[in-house]
Amino acid sequence: MVWTVETLNENVDEELESLPLEMMARFVHIARLLEEFGPMQVREPHIKHIRGKLYEMRMRGKSGISRALYVTAKNERIVVVRVFIKKAQKTPEREIKLALKRAQEIEDND
């Protein structure tokens, strides 16, 4: 089974492109792990379950910590719905709610 990692839309592309270079490299590394081994085989410290169908890719670099929130979708797709720089220890509730709202678009279209 071959998995693919994709972004939901241009907004998520822009969020991803705004990351510092070392965090972008970390994102690419984790995305490749997910594509090669599948989401059920990749665990912490790379990914962590958040709530329901929502998971996070955990990126850390010299400039701080960032997260890429994603869901799995039909046809072995991993869809990144939100990317942000993390400033607090706990993932902010507003980021989770935004990601879940965006993820609903995927369910509505699948």
Buried (B, 14 or more C-beta within 10 A) or exposed (E): EEBEBEBBEEEBEEBBEEBBEBBBEBBEEBBEBBBEEBBEEBEEEBBEEBEEBBBBBBBBBEEBBBBBBBBBBEEEBBBBBBBBBBEEEEBEEEBBEBBBEBBEEBEEEE
